[in-house]
Amino acid sequence: MIRRILLACLLIGGPLSALGATADAIPPFEMVRTLQTLQAQIADGNAAAVAAQRELLTLMEARFLAAAPSVWQDGRNARAAVTYTLSGGSPRLMRNLLALVPPIAIDANVAQGALAYIENREGDARKHLLPLDARTLPMSLGGQVALVQAGLVAREDLGRAIRLLDDARLLMPGTLVEEAALRREVFLVAQKGDLDRFEFLSRQYLRRFGTSIYAEDFRQRFATAIARLGIADGDDRFPRLEAILKSSDPENQRALFLQLAQAAVVHGKLGTARAAAADAAELAPRGGGDAMRASLYDAAASVTAGRDIGKVRQRLTSLNRRQLGRRDADLLDAALAVTAAVGEVPVAPSSPEPVATVATDAKRADTWVTATMRTAETDLSATDALLEKANSP
């Protein structure tokens, strides 16, 4: 009951002092459950939960630091301290807890590894955390450990990182840990070249976490990955990609198609850019900023050989720059510059005057003939003389 009241106070911005002395009685593991509930709401797109999480972490730091050493002899509370640490809490708590005698009721490798990880001591984090099997830990902790382990090995072992992210998702379904693991795994499988799994996991993310606070980050990276890796370049690929994007709500679809079109133009995937821009235009309100962006990407992708450059330039100049962001305004300027360059008729070069003609004019010859040229001429004359001497009987 107290935990639900605490959660309500955090979400509506009410004063936590209203709980009075009862707030001090909430054990650490109960406060962590409240934290995880807030994080699940962040994964669902609740913006108020982000601010509430920051306030709760501040409250937890004060409560946890003031707790008696005996509190941390309860394994539930010791695990809560690790969860708090890996959730962005202050490292001060774990430093204090690791100095306690007797030690807190958790594997020292977990506690020391969590502290090393948030302090960016990667070598120590790897030493303590990588030997652990996250599946043998309590699920609420194992999912977080697997997520951290995946980040530690992703650069050198994509396969292992992907397996660890699978573990994190399975251990903590419906949580912010699953959202983060799924979001990261999408791009690791794309990097590995497993396009079928990329499509499958992307569809899952958009269906389950399309409204997450972090969905905008996903959309940007998703569009960049598609454009850079050429995932939608094949004739059969873009329709499959469209099916994935259209599995989300219309607002998400529009944002995804716009970001894909922008990234495709930047990376020179012009066919993909035009197709994505057309899909975005169908979903965008007429006369709005999104419709303007779709027109920009389609026109910019049309600056190719064989197209009427005059019409393309006319489309670009008709766009309202005030409805574009800075990046799109820069793209508009670049596209206009290209249309100007493509439309220019090159001036035929004039035929150079013969060297002999220039050489007869002493004034022009002095300007035109460089010291290097004079040296070369002297050397060539000397060579000719030697060759002539060598060939004479």
N, C-alpha and C positions, 0 to 999 in steps of 0.2 A: 504493500500500500504506500509506504513512504517513498519507495522508488518511483512509483507512478506520479506521485505529487511532485517529486524532484524533477522528473522529466517534463511535466506540464509547466512548472515554473520556468524551466530553461527555454521551452519552445515559445511561450507567450511573453518572455522577457520580464517576468515577474521577479520581485526581490527574493533571493534565496534566504534572506534573513527571516522571511515569513515562516520558514520551517522551524525556527527556534532551535532549541537544544536537540530536537529529534534528528537534525541533520548530522550531528556529531555521532549519533548512534548507528548510522548506516555503515556496515562493514565494507572494506575495500572491494570485495568481489561483487557486492550489490551495485556499487557505484560504476564498476566496469560494465556490468550488464546494462546500466543506463546509457553508458557511453556507446556500447555496441548497438543499442536501439537507435540512438541518434545517428550513428553511422549508417545504419540500414535506411534511415530516412534521407540521408544525403545521397545514397545510391538511388533512391526513388525521385530525387530532384527537389527535395525540400530545402530551399535556400535558408530558411530560418534555422535549420538544424546545424548549419555551418557555424553561425555565430554562437549557437548554444553549445556546440562542442568545445569551442575555445573557452567559453566561460566555465564549462564543467572541468576541463583539464586544469584550469587555474585553481578551482575549488579542490580538485583531487590532490593536487600537489600540496596544498596547505594541510588538508586532512591527513594525507599519507605521511608527511614529514612529522606531524604531531603525534602519530599513533605510537603506542607502546611497542617495544621490541617483540613482546610476546605475540602480538597480532600476526607477525610474519612467520610464526611457527605453524600457522594454518595454511596448508597447501593451496587452498582456494585463494587466499589473500596474496600469497607469494606469486602465484600465476597471474593474479590481477595486476601486480606491480610490473611484471614483464609486459603484459598487454598494454598497460598505460604507457610504458616506455616506448614500445614499438608503434604506438598510436600518435606519437608526436609530443609526448610528455617531456618534462624537464629531466635531463640526465642526472640532476642532483639527487633525486630520490634513489635511483639504483646505486649510485656511488655510496650513499649512506648505508643502504641495505647490505651491500657487499662487505661492509666493514663490521657488521654485527657479529657478535659471538654469543650464543651459537649461531651458525649460518641460517639463512632463511630456508624454508622448506621447499626447495626446488633445486634441480640439477644446476650446479654452478656454471656449467657450460652454457646453459640457456640464458642465465642472468648476465654472465660476463659477455656473451656474444651479443645480446641485445644492446647492452651499453656500448660496446665497441662499434656496433653498426650505426647507432644514431650519433656517435661522435666521429663518424667517418674514418675510423681506424679499420680499414678494410682487411688488412692482414690478420689482425686479431679476430675480427668477426668471422673470417673464413676458418681460422684455426678452431674456434669454439663451436660454430654453428654447422659447418658442412658435414662433420661426421655424424650428426644427429639424424635419426629417421623420424621425420615429422609425423608419420602415421602412428607411431607408438606413443605420441604425446596426447593429452586431452585435446579434443577436437578444436575447442575455442582458441587454444594456443598453437596447436599443430598447423592450422591453416596459416597463421601469421608467420610462423617459422619457415614454412615451405615457400611463402611469398618472398621472404627475405633471401632465402637460399637461392631462389631462381635469379634474383637480381645479382647475386654474387658470382654466379657461374655463366651468365648469359653471353658474355663476350667470348668465352673459350669453348663452351659446350652447349650449343643450341638445343640439342636433343634432350640433355638432362634438364635444362631450364624449362623446356616445354612440359616434361613429365612432372616437374615440381609444381608448375602452375596448375596442372591438372589436379594434383594432390590438394593444393590450396583451395581450388574450386569445390572439390568433393567434400573436403573437411568442413567448410564453412559456407554452405549454400545460402543464398539470399542475403548475404552480408556485403559490406563494403570491401571485404577481403576478396570475395568472389568477383565483385565488379572489377577491382583492380587487376586480379589475376587474368580474367577473361580479356580485359582491354589490352593487357601486355601480350598475352599469348597470340592474339590475332596477328600482331606485327612480327612476332618471332617466326610463326609458321610461314608468313609471307616472305620473310627474309630467307627462310630455308627453301623456299620454292614450292611448298605444298599448297597449291592454289585451291584444290578441292576443300582442304581443311580450312583454308583462309575464308572461303565462302561460307562454310558451315558455321564457323565461330563468329564471323561478322554478323550473320543472320541472328545467331543467338544473342549477341550483345545488343543489337538494335531492338530486338523483340523484348528483352528482359530489362535492359538498362538504358534505353534510348532517351530517357528523361533525367538521367543522372546528372549531378552537378559537373561531372567530368566528361559528359558526352560531347561537349564542344571540342575538347582536346582529342577525343577519339575521332570525331569527324574530320578534323584537320589532318591528323596523321593518316587516317584511312585514305583520304583523297590523295595525299602525297605519295603514299605507298602504291596506290593503283597507277598513278601517272608515272612515277619513277620506274617501277618494275614492269610496266607495260602489261598489267594484269588484264586490262579491258581492251587490248589492241586487236585480238583475234576476232574474226567475224562471229564466232559463236560465244565469245566471252562477254561482250557488252550486254546482250539480252539476259544472260545469267546474272550479271551484276545488277541490272535494272530490277530483276526479280527480288534480289536481296534488299535493295534500297526501298523498294515499294512495299516491303513487308512492315515498315514503320509508319507512323502517322504522317499526314501530309506536310506538317510543318518541318518535321525531321527530314522528310524526303527532299523538300525544297532546299534546306540548308546543306544536305549532303550533295545534291546535284550541283549546287552553286560552287561548293568547295572543290568538288571533283573537276568541274569545268575550269576553274581558276588554276588549279594545280596542273591540269593537262595542258593548258596554254603555255604555262611557264616551262614545262618540260618538253614542249614540242610535240605532244600527242594530239594533233589537231583534229583527227576524226573523233576521238573520244571527247574532246572539248566541245565540239559542235553537237554531238549527241546528248551530252549531259546538259549543255545550255538549253537545248530544245525541251528537255524534260523539266528543267527548272522553270522555263518560261511558261509552261502549261500550268504550273502550280502557283506562280507569282501573281499577286493582285496587279491589275493594269495601272501603269503610271507610278508604281512604287519603286523603292530603291532596289528590291530584288529583281524586278523586271528589267531595270536599267542595267544591273550587273549581268543578267543573262544575255542581254543584247550586246554588251561589251565583249563577253567571252566568245559569243558566236561570231561577231565581226572580227575580233582579233585573230580567231582561228581561221578566218576566211582570207587572210592576206597571204595567198599562195599563188603560184604561177597558174595561169589559165583562167583566173577570175577577173571580173571587172573591177580593177583597183579603184577607179573613180567612184563607183557605187559603194565600195567598202569604205573608202575615205569619207564619203558623204554620211554613211551610217555612223561612223565614229564621231564626226564633228557634230552630229545632231544630239549626242548624249549630253545629259545634264551633269556636269562635273560635280556640282554641289551635292548630288545624291550618291556620290561614290566616296568610299574611304580612301585613305592616303595610298594604300597599296594598289587599289584599283585605278586611282588617278595616275599613278606611275605607269601602270600597264597600258592605260589609254595613251599616254604620251609616247610610250615605246611603239605601240601599234601605229600611231600617226606618223612617227618617224620612219617606220618601215614602209608605209604606203607612199610616203614622199620619195623615198629612195627607189622603190620599185617603179614608180611612175616617171622617174627622170630619164630623159633620153640622153645617153652619153655623147659628149662632144667628140667628134672625130679628131684624133691627134694630127697636128700638122707634120708634114714630112720634114725631117731634120736636114739642115744644109750639109752638103758634103764637107768633109774636114778640109779638103784642099781649098775650098772657097773661103772658109773662116780663116785659114792660115795665111791667106794673102793680105788680110787686113790686120796690120800689126797691133792696133789698139784692141781689137776684139780677141785676137790670138792671145795676147798677154792676160786677158781676163779669163778666157776659156781654158787655156792650157795650164794645168797645175804643175807644181814642182815634181810630184810623183810621175806625172806623164812625161815630163822632160827627162827625168832620170831613166825611165823605162825606154824612152827613145834613144838615149845615149847608149844604154846597155844593148839594145837590139842592134844598133849600128856597129858596135864593137863585135857582137856575135857574128853579124853578117861578114865582117872583115876577116874574122878568124876562119869562118867556114870557106870563104873564097880562097884564102891562103892555103887551107888544107886540101882543097880540090884542085889547086893549080899543079901542073906537072913539074 
